[in-house]
Amino acid sequence: MPSSRQRPHREVADEALVRSLFQEHGRAMLAYATQLTRDRAAAEDVVQEALVRAWRHPDSLNNGKGSVRGWLLTVCRNIVLDQIRARNRRPPEVAESPPDAAVEQDHSDRVVTSMVVVDALSRLSAEHREVLEQVYLKGNTVAEAAEALGIPPGTVKSRSFYALRALREAGTERLAS
């Protein structure tokens, strides 16, 4: 980095100006900006931006229209207002839905599926339908279904197996056509 002797006089003067402004008014600017933003980090950014604006427009500090501190505090307020306006101008951000979000199936698929199941159930024998009703609709165990139907548990198992196989075959045939 070049020493201050090698840098142009203007650059050294500008640095000195910003340093003196910060030493003299930095605490007041930071307190005011913190009060406006209610966020210390955001307030520090506001103060920094205000000092950059003072560095870019040093003639505004000496225009005789009030105090330097008043000008700096006004710049801080304007920066905060600009940030609020910019935030309000943007539409509210909406969280992006995850890519694996469940997509609801078309209602017609459920209707067709239920029609196929009802048709397949109507083709089953009464004994097979009764077993499926006990086990799947009422939620009974094999033993409870056997007791309710008055048949051995092994018969409940075999009727359930053959009934489900018949339903699968009927559903596959119906959906394939």
VOVOLO-566838 format. One record per residue (C-alpha): z, y, x; residue in one letter. Coordinates in steps of 0.1 Angstrom, whole numbers, plus 2048, in hexadecimal, padded with zeros to 3 digits. Example, Ala and Ser with C-alpha at 12.3 -4.5 7.8 and 13.67 -1.06 7.14 Angstrom:
BEGIN
84E	7D3	87B	A
847	7F5	889	S
//
This chain:
BEGIN
800	800	800	M
7F7	822	80E	P
814	839	818	S
819	85A	806	S
809	86B	824	R
7E8	859	81F	Q
7E7	85E	7F9	R
7D8	87E	7EA	P
7F0	89A	7E2	H
7E8	897	7BC	R
7F3	873	7BB	E
814	87A	7CC	V
81B	898	7B5	A
814	882	796	D
82C	867	7A2	E
846	882	7A8	A
841	890	786	L
845	86F	774	V
864	866	789	R
874	888	781	S
86C	885	75C	L
87B	862	75B	F
89A	86D	76E	Q
8A0	88B	759	E
895	87F	736	H
892	858	739	G
8B5	851	72A	R
8AF	868	70C	A
88C	85A	707	M
899	836	708	L
8B5	83D	6F0	A
89E	84E	6D8	Y
883	833	6DA	A
89E	818	6D6	T
8AB	829	6B7	Q
887	82A	6A9	L
87D	807	6B1	T
89F	7F5	6B0	R
892	7E0	6CD	D
89B	7E8	6F1	R
87C	7D7	700	A
865	7E9	6E8	A
877	80A	6EF	A
871	805	715	E
84C	801	70E	D
84C	820	6F9	V
85D	834	715	V
844	827	72F	Q
826	830	719	E
835	853	713	A
838	858	739	L
814	84C	73E	V
809	865	725	R
81D	881	737	A
80D	876	758	W
7EA	877	748	R
7F0	899	738	H
807	8AD	74F	P
7FA	8CD	741	D
80A	8C5	71F	S
82C	8C7	730	L
828	8EB	73B	N
817	8FA	71D	N
835	90F	714	G
838	901	6F1	K
85B	8F3	6F3	G
86F	8DD	70A	S
862	8C1	71F	V
87C	8AA	70F	R
870	8B3	6EC	G
84C	8AC	6F6	W
856	88A	704	L
86B	880	6E6	L
84F	88A	6CF	T
837	874	6E3	V
850	857	6E0	C
851	85C	6BA	R
82B	85E	6B7	N
827	83E	6CB	I
840	82B	6B5	V
82E	839	695	L
80D	82E	6A3	D
81A	80B	6A9	Q
828	809	686	I
807	816	677	R
7F3	7FD	68C	A
80A	7E0	681	R
806	7EA	65C	N
7E1	7EE	65F	R
7DC	7C9	669	R
7DE	7B0	64D	P
7FE	79B	64E	P
7FB	77D	665	E
7FA	75B	653	V
806	73C	665	A
7EA	725	66D	E
7EC	704	65B	S
7EF	6E7	672	P
7CE	6D4	677	P
7DE	6B3	66B	D
7E9	6C3	64A	A
7E5	6AB	62D	A
7C8	6B2	617	V
7CC	6AA	5F2	E
7B2	691	5E6	Q
79C	699	5C9	D
7AD	692	5A7	H
78E	67E	59D	S
796	664	5B8	D
7B8	65D	5A9	R
7A9	65B	586	V
78F	642	591	V
7A9	62E	5A4	T
7C0	62C	587	S
7A3	621	570	M
79B	605	588	V
7BF	5FA	58A	V
7C3	5FA	564	V
7A2	5E6	560	D
7AC	5CD	57B	A
7CF	5C9	56A	L
7BE	5C2	549	S
7AB	5A5	559	R
7CB	594	566	L
7DD	579	552	S
7FC	583	53F	A
812	56F	557	E
804	582	576	H
807	5A4	565	R
82C	59C	55C	E
834	593	580	V
824	5B3	58D	L
836	5C8	573	E
858	5B9	57D	Q
853	5BC	5A2	V
83F	5DC	5A7	Y
845	5F1	588	L
869	5E9	581	K
871	5E4	5A6	G
883	5C3	5A1	N
888	5AA	5BE	T
877	588	5BC	V
898	578	5B0	A
89D	593	595	E
879	58F	589	A
87D	569	588	A
89D	56D	573	E
88D	586	55B	A
86E	571	556	L
881	54F	556	G
86B	540	572	I
873	534	595	P
872	54D	5B2	P
856	53A	5C3	G
841	53E	5A4	T
848	564	5A4	V
83C	565	5C8	K
81C	551	5C2	S
813	564	5A2	R
819	585	5B4	S
803	57A	5D1	F
7E6	56F	5BB	Y
7E9	58D	5A4	A
7E7	5A5	5C1	L
7C9	592	5D0	R
7B7	594	5AE	A
7BF	5B9	5AC	L
7B1	5BF	5CF	R
791	5AC	5C7	E
78C	5BD	5A6	A
792	5DF	5B6	G
77A	5D8	5D2	T
75F	5CC	5BA	E
764	5EA	5A3	R
764	604	5BF	L
746	5F4	5D0	A
731	5F7	5B0	S
//
